[in-house]
Amino acid sequence: TGVIHYFFIEDWQYVNEYRHAVSVRKVFPDPNGTKMAFIDDKSDGFVYCPVNDRVYEIPDFSPTIKGILWENWPMDKGVFVAFDDDKVYTYVFHKDAIQGSRIILAGGTELPYSHKPLLLYNGELTCQTQSGKTNSIYLSTHSFLGNLKDFGPDMLRQILTQTLMLKRFSEAWEICRLLNDQSCWNELAKACLHHMEVDFAIRVYRTSGNAGMVMSLEQVKGIEDHNLLAGHLAMFIGDFNLAQDLYLASSCPIAALEMRKDLQHWDRALQLAKRLAPEQIPFISKEYAVQLEFMGDFVNALAHYEKGITGNNKEHDEVCLAGVAQMSIRMGDVRRGVNQATKHPSRLLKRDCGALLENMKQFSEAAQLYEKGQYYDKAASVYIRCKNWAKVGELLPQVSSPKIHLQYAKAKEADGRYTEAVIAYEHAKQWDSVIRLYLDHLNNPEKAVDIVRETQSIEGAKMVARFFLRLGDYGSAIQFLVMSKCNNEAFTLAQQHNKMEIYADIISSESTTSEDYQSIALYFEAEKKHFQAGKFFLLCGQYGRALRHFLQSPSTEDNSAMEMAIETVGRAKDEALTNQLIDYLMGEGDGMPQDAKYLFRLYMALKQHRDAARTAIIIAREEQCSGNYRNARDVLFSMYSELKTQKIKISSEMATNLMILHSYILVKIHVKRGDHMKGARMLIRVANNISKFPSHIVPILTSTVIECHRAGLKNSAFSFAAMLMRPEYRCKIDPKYKKKIETMVRRRDTTETEEPTTACPYCAFQLPECELLCPSCKNNLPYCIATGRHMVRDDWTVCPHCDFPALYSEFKSLLQTENVCPMCSERINIVDLKKINDCTEYLKLEDGD
């Protein structure tokens, strides 16, 4: 009759009843009785669950089916087979799936001839044969029960599909491990989510390294509400419509709205918000309006912006009002849009609305909005398009764009308002136009010249040159022609008006080609102006001709021709030219040798430092003989420094001469400071080398006697006084000292303050402080440039400029009254003086010297 009763034997009563629409032909309960399959008169198959009184139709059910067997393996209770004479069909009942419970056809297996199925256990079907015996066959849907390592990758993928259909996740895990393919792990994880196996899905995602999914699943796995959990899982696998239905059926329907908002499905979100959260409608409307605006649906965007205004959320409402302004303009309601944009506090909105209006050719409104938004460049640009020059002039002080200033300047120039045009051209940095107006209209050439000099404008220089040419000021015209790179015109002009010196002066300070220099040189050669000819032959690299002209040049006070000749030979590095100049300096041709200092400079220019050193000694000797001791010292010092820089060994003759001359210079410094002992010690050193000061023997010996007497060095004073009494010197003694010196000699006083001793910096032997040769280690000792004494290790410094050594304490004391180095005469700030704790490298250097 189509009525199925469930009867409970223990209580001896009916517990359940199901009425089917048509007659039921056969029933097949599972071993536990919790599910039952039946076939009705229409040959359709169904599964009935008495627990929840639900019936599920079996899909793809063949009308020839003879019977159904349920799986007896206790671990897999949802599987059953339907069979006819030829084939067995495997079905799976998926009870806990996110789409709800349903039955799927997993596959079919051919049934051997005359086999009748009796029992199904873990994919093994036991059948009765025609002879009455039993025979087992394995279902094709359970091929994963064999040895998986026997299958290739393609077969393994098919088997993975079978395991996922049958919910055999442990076997699927093993297959994924064998395949080790990300897509297979993703398939397994998706199937786990589909069947709500959250813990197994977490395990799979963790193995495949998907941290995001692991964290998301960890958050939802404890949810007890079946629909809410299913909704989350449906969302994770991308089935958003199903997720929405499940959320709405759950205890937390608002989750559907949150999902649609997160996905930016604003139209769906609005529909849900009307039902679930009306207070969110304005915020969703605003977001939906932004999306519609982006898609070009301005009508609906405007409507949604208007719906989005809340009246109590300032920031949100400002966005909506900005949208209303822009959409109104796009829809053609310009007045409403401009009013809204003007009232709105945002500068950016005014700029954007201004741009919309500008595109719509609504220039007046666009310019007003730009001006209100303080976009003065854009406002001025639009006012120019309207030809509203008055407004442009008002905005000009705030405009930074050179292009706008240029347009304004051109307009003002066309109107004959040159002063305003010049100011605008200056702002536009159009210097050529500024120069043109100053020359042609404002009659202010001085200003034009200043601008040309400042900007180095080539075109401007040409205009100024033409202006001076009209006035007949050829010198200025040449200058500006050169500046404008018109060298040929400048040269011709200089030739015509005899202004070649001016042209030459200008061009030699510019970066000019060799041809220009040569043409000038040839001009001066023809004019017999040797110095200028030589100078320009040197600039164009014709060293031989340059030298010839320099040597023919008449001598001047500063003898610049000789200096230039030396520079020419130095640059040429040509042996023949060098010999020619040396012959000239030695007086080979006319028997009149030149000053030795030129030979010295020549050697320096040629970097022949040893020859230069020999010449320097000769020059110093000549200067000494002439009594120019400071000049002699300076020559030796500069040579000494140069040789030191070039790391060339310095001769002992030069070093000794420098030391003696420097000692003489120190005398004046110490006597001036009232330090008679230091002055006396240095004078003793000088007097002991008196032959090096031939023109001042008597004055030096006289000074030595006086200073020694003052310092209490009576014995030394007597010795030098006795020397002065020699007939050749006696008559030359200054009368005011003569009597005193004669008395000193007659009444001999041998008292002498003993000279203090200090340690040798090399071997620490104690020797008199002004002694420069150590009797112990036989080293020449470095001397202090401040006192002339030998250096000591623990009181060492050097001049920051010339690197000569000095006793730190003495040099510091000297700098209290003198602010220059006694050796190189450079200014020294006392704070720049640094004490050197380890002077080893200086001693090595001195030793090397």
Secondary structure, DSSP 8 states (H G I E B T S, - for coil): --EEEEEETTTTEEEEEEE-SS-EEEEEE-TTSS-EEEEETTS-EEEEETTTTEEEE-TT--TT--EEEEB--TT-TTEEEEE-SSEEEEEEEE-S-TT-SEEEEEEEEE--TT-EEEEEETTEEEEE-TTS-EEEEE-GGGGGGS-GGGS-HHHHHHHHHHHHHTT-HHHHHHHHHHH--HHHHHHHHHHHHHTT-HHHHHHHHHHHT-HHHHHHHHHHTT---HHHHHHHHHHHTT-HHHHHHHHHHSS-THHHHHHHHHTT-HHHHHHHHHHH-GGGHHHHHHHHHHHHHHHT-HHHHHHHHHHT--SS-HHHHHHHHHHHHHHHHHTT-HHHHHHHHHHS--HHHHHHHHHHHHHTT-HHHHHHHHHHTT-HHHHHHHHHHTT-HHHHHHHGGG---HHHHHHHHHHHHHTT-HHHHHHHHHHTT-HHHHHHHHHHTS--HHHHHHHHHHH--HHHHHHHHHHHHHHT-HHHHHHHHHHTT-HHHHHHHHHHTT-HHHHHHHHHTS---HHHHHHHHHHHHHTT-HHHHHHHHHHTT-HHHHHHHHHHS---SS-HHHHHHHHHHHHH--HHHHHHHHHHHHTTTTS----HHHHHHHHHHTT-HHHHHHHHHHHHHHHHHTT-HHHHHHHHHHHHHHHHHTT----HHHHHHHHHHHHHHHHHHHHHTT-HHHHHHHHHHHHHTGGG-GGGHHHHHHHHHHHHHHHTBHHHHHHHHHHHTSHHHHTTS-HHHHHHHHHHHHS----B----EEE-TTT--EEETT--B-TTT--B--B-TTT--B--GGGEEE-TTT--EEEHHHHHHHTTT--B-TTT--B--GGG---BS--HHHHHHHHH-
